[in-house]
């Protein structure tokens, strides 16, 4: 099978997470992605560890760089810069996350690239935009703080998410925008410039919390694992380990009460409707945990799920992968790597396409290991050994 993006060439001038995640998704779908890295050191995430894989490669780097060819280029070197400019002129898509304006002095900004490549789709990823926020550093943790995510996450104090979620969300938004721009180019032949910011992606991804502020002036704060508008919808203690119960409507609450052996709860005025339960959230939690203390999380999950109410124990990551495997989701793929004795284990692309599925053609590259292949792609002569 061929990927949906087969024949699309992506010049990847990005590093760390948001940009590389977007370009890996494009690569999974068949695009040819050329990753431009600094000589010797490469992408910053090559050194971000532990943990390291058995071969010494940082697993952080591995998480977003499969299916790519790496070329090491020193943009301050005239010969290397000429290669970079040739790549930009040939690419269907260019993705970069330099400081806004940082590529201008190399003739790799959108205006310069467009002159040589009018149909290029040029995607810039930054923390706070290319105007007033251009000098602010685009770090995920900083945006989680300044964008408001940490103010609604945590219990006793503002808390960051356990993964660089803003970078991931930004990468997803960038991917969607690139695919839309490719569709527009298919119809019109026109390329275009795309700008995606970490701050903008975060605010959009705050969905109901952001809408509550924009539409009603409500400024939320952290509530731990509770939900501002639904109850019960949080973590509850059981006889052994905690579990979540996620009740979305009054009918589900009645089923939950019955499954817990206390159907009368659904008829109590303070718990009869969702709005009432939200107001009485603290009392409701006490009542439910007193009932849940009679059994363990796994037993309760089986019983409550059978009643038609969403619930489940809080798993660690190993248990999460085990669950996905048992459910037939195939969350791990083995990528053959001629440089190593054993295939490399990678997290699978979660999208399943029936005609053009994601493919896993190559493991994350070493710095500059594909220089000769990239030169051939660009119709440039091979370099002398």
PAZAGU-585884 format. One record per residue (C-alpha): z, y, x; residue in three letters. Coordinates in steps of 0.001 Angstrom, whole numbers, plus 500000, padded with zeros to 6 digits. Layout:
N
ZYXala/...
***
This chain:
385
500000500000500000unk/499411503580501101unk/501882506380500547unk/501230509146498065unk/501162511666500913unk/498965509669503271unk/496721512051505222unk/499139514973504943unk/500205516259508368unk/503609517932508576unk/504586520053511565unk/508368519787511692unk/509886522689513609unk/513274522145511974unk/516467520652513319unk/519917519435512274unk/519906518452508564unk/518294520430505725unk/514797520663507215unk/514762517203508809unk/515954515637505553unk/513042517247503691unk/510495516148506279unk/511883512599506330unk/511422512367502563unk/507824513501502995unk/507384510941505770unk/508818508177503580unk/506101509018501060unk/503366508582503651unk/502991511942505388unk/502433512068509145unk/505373514090510455unk/505353515486513982unk/508853516523515046unk/508843519305517642unk/511916519118519867unk/513302520861522900unk/512647519003526143unk/515393516624527269unk/518068517522524696unk/515939517424521537unk/517496517981518126unk/521148519053518200unk/522162516042516112unk/521137513638518864unk/524507514477520425unk/526533514547517201unk/528814511539517487unk/530646509290517352unk/529629507174515591unk/526737505964517735unk/524500502980517047unk/524559499975519360unk/521748501484521439unk/523629504754521893unk/521621506824519433unk/523708509093517210unk/523775507737513665unk/523761511355512415unk/520319511829513976unk/519164508478512637unk/520042509476509081unk/517195512003508725unk/514554511241511347unk/512806507946510637unk/509018507746510245unk/508485510704512601unk/506646511204515874unk/508499513297518461unk/506904515700520913unk/509001517764523287unk/507699521302523692unk/509111524298525546unk/507802527209523530unk/508400529515526489unk/505832527502528447unk/502265528649527854unk/500754525168527824unk/503399523761525498unk/503120526799523225unk/499369526233522959unk/500062522679521770unk/502563523953519202unk/500064526497517919unk/497354523822517739unk/499705521655515692unk/500466524544513319unk/496752525212512924unk/496076521583511991unk/499090520959509761unk/498977520811505991unk/502678521671505895unk/504901523449508411unk/508676523331508015unk/510978525480510137unk/514592526590510111unk/514717529004513010unk/516673532224512575unk/514501534364510267unk/511765535914512380unk/512594533674515336unk/509111532172515572unk/507269535499515461unk/507288536015519231unk/505624532640519634unk/502839533352517168unk/504236530684514853unk/505357532881511968unk/503677532525508600unk/501300535444509066unk/500049534222512438unk/499724530596511331unk/497939531567508128unk/495251533423510094unk/494299530155511785unk/495168527892508862unk/494716529698505517unk/495601526649503422unk/498878525914505212unk/502062525426503209unk/504721527123505305unk/508324526351504354unk/511170528326505898unk/514766527173505449unk/517582529614506181unk/521199530125505295unk/521103533463503523unk/517479534592503408unk/515122536664505536unk/516204540158504485unk/519783541430504333unk/521223538010505186unk/518926537259508084unk/521650537642510734unk/524179535379509035unk/524336531892510593unk/523164529122508261unk/525899526518508576unk/526639524194505675unk/530417524688505892unk/530001528454505931unk/527814528372502826unk/530208526011501047unk/532874528655501655unk/530930531845501020unk/528873530441498146unk/531912529397496091unk/531769525597496297unk/535069525318498154unk/536769527507495561unk/536224524814492911unk/536837521796495165unk/540254520490496147unk/543744520353494748unk/546255522375496756unk/543730524486498659unk/539974525082498782unk/538282522005500227unk/534808521252501536unk/532778518321500309unk/532971515185502440unk/529323515502503495unk/527065518486504268unk/526011518522500644unk/524509522020500741unk/522109521001503500unk/521102517928501512unk/520572519915498312unk/518552522497500222unk/516400519747501721unk/515748518358498257unk/514798521787496902unk/512494522315499875unk/510824518960499238unk/510220519761495573unk/508768523166496479unk/506465521634499108unk/505182519030496658unk/504536521753494068unk/502675523812496677unk/500565520783497633unk/499662520319493974unk/498671524002493739unk/496545523633496867unk/494860520566495405unk/493770522664492435unk/492940525960494148unk/492656525396497884unk/495338528032498426unk/498261527619500774unk/501449529598500384unk/504773530534501911unk/508004528935500707unk/511491530212501413unk/514524528105500550unk/518061529247501327unk/521266527261501547unk/523049529884499453unk/520401529871496734unk/520257526088496628unk/524045525885496332unk/524292528424493515unk/521569526618491576unk/523287523277492166unk/526609524546490787unk/524908524203487365unk/527540524463484612unk/530069526237486835unk/527501528837487859unk/526230529152484292unk/529786529661483068unk/530077532664485330unk/526605534089484716unk/526685533536480966unk/530326534069480106unk/531942535751483111unk/534198532751483723unk/535271532423487355unk/536466528823487856unk/538936527578490436unk/539674524181491894unk/540995521566489522unk/541142518546491774unk/539307515709490067unk/539556517146486568unk/536624518605484652unk/536851522136483239unk/535198521244479940unk/535744517520479298unk/538826515289479014unk/539641512630479962unk/537236512953482888unk/539127512452486143unk/541084510046488341unk/543879507937486891unk/546442505696488568unk/546611502027487619unk/548898499178488686unk/547057498829492008unk/544470501466492875unk/543059504585491241unk/540044504608488957unk/537998507180487129unk/537500507375483406unk/534670509601482178unk/534808510194478424unk/531924512340477208unk/532615512561473464unk/535147511840470741unk/533605508483469871unk/534064507289473432unk/537675508447473391unk/538352506379470295unk/536869503349472059unk/538991504049475126unk/542164504294473060unk/541382500993471397unk/540619499310474735unk/543965500499476055unk/545751499047473042unk/546650502418471560unk/544006503275468924unk/546375505761467306unk/545806508188470200unk/542406509112468799unk/544055510224465578unk/546683512431467180unk/545895516116466600unk/546360517018470275unk/543834514358471349unk/541488514120468353unk/538743516367469709unk/537430517129473162unk/538531520765472962unk/542042519654472030unk/542118517126474847unk/541049519762477354unk/543957521946476242unk/546351519000476431unk/544880517524479620unk/548229517215481420unk/549908515419478508unk/546897513157478055unk/546959512102481700unk/550618511085481442unk/549966509026478320unk/546891507288479714unk/548501506462483052unk/551485504915481303unk/549073502553479567unk/546949501917482666unk/550054500945484647unk/549993497619482796unk/546984496355484776unk/544832496795487879unk/541704498873488224unk/539233495994488293unk/540657494408485159unk/540660497738483362unk/537090498443484423unk/535928495196482886unk/537768495835479643unk/536971499536479260unk/533340499106480268unk/532977496348477678unk/534180498869475106unk/531334501209476051unk/533292503791478034unk/532199504873481539unk/534808504012484151unk/535212502463487567unk/537487502082490584unk/537324504488493518unk/535485502598496225unk/535193503323499904unk/531714503577501404unk/531552499896502305unk/532416498963498729unk/529838501449497459unk/527070499807499477unk/528287496388498380unk/528091497471494744unk/524545498783495164unk/523550495516496829unk/525059493413494052unk/523207495513491501unk/519903494816493218unk/519304498360494409unk/518575497286498010unk/520339500291499574unk/519767499215503190unk/516465498602504951unk/515791497090508362unk/513194499004510386unk/511449497133513174unk/511797498950516482unk/509798497679519469unk/512188499468521811unk/515124497350520706unk/515876493674520258unk/517189494082516723unk/515785496020513741unk/517535499283512993unk/519553499442509784unk/518831502499507666unk/519809503815504256unk/516879503248501899unk/515002505993500120unk/516471505891496575unk/513211506677494757unk/511239503676493544unk/507554504349492959unk/505594501477491452unk/502233502407493016unk/503112504367496143unk/506595503299497217unk/508429504698500204unk/507574502952503448unk/509532502487506649unk/507009502572509464unk/509081503565512469unk/512663504069513553unk/513867507524514651unk/512101508421517899unk/513366509185521360unk/512877512767522554unk/509186513349523200unk/508237509674523182unk/505148510267521041unk/503657513094523092unk/500488511164523932unk/499940510125520317unk/500455513690519086unk/497984515057521625unk/495459512499520383unk/496136513547516781unk/495365517136517794unk/492199516109519663unk/493688517325522925unk/493109515570526243unk/495781513240527548unk/498004514704530217unk/497961513433533772unk/500828511078534569unk/
***
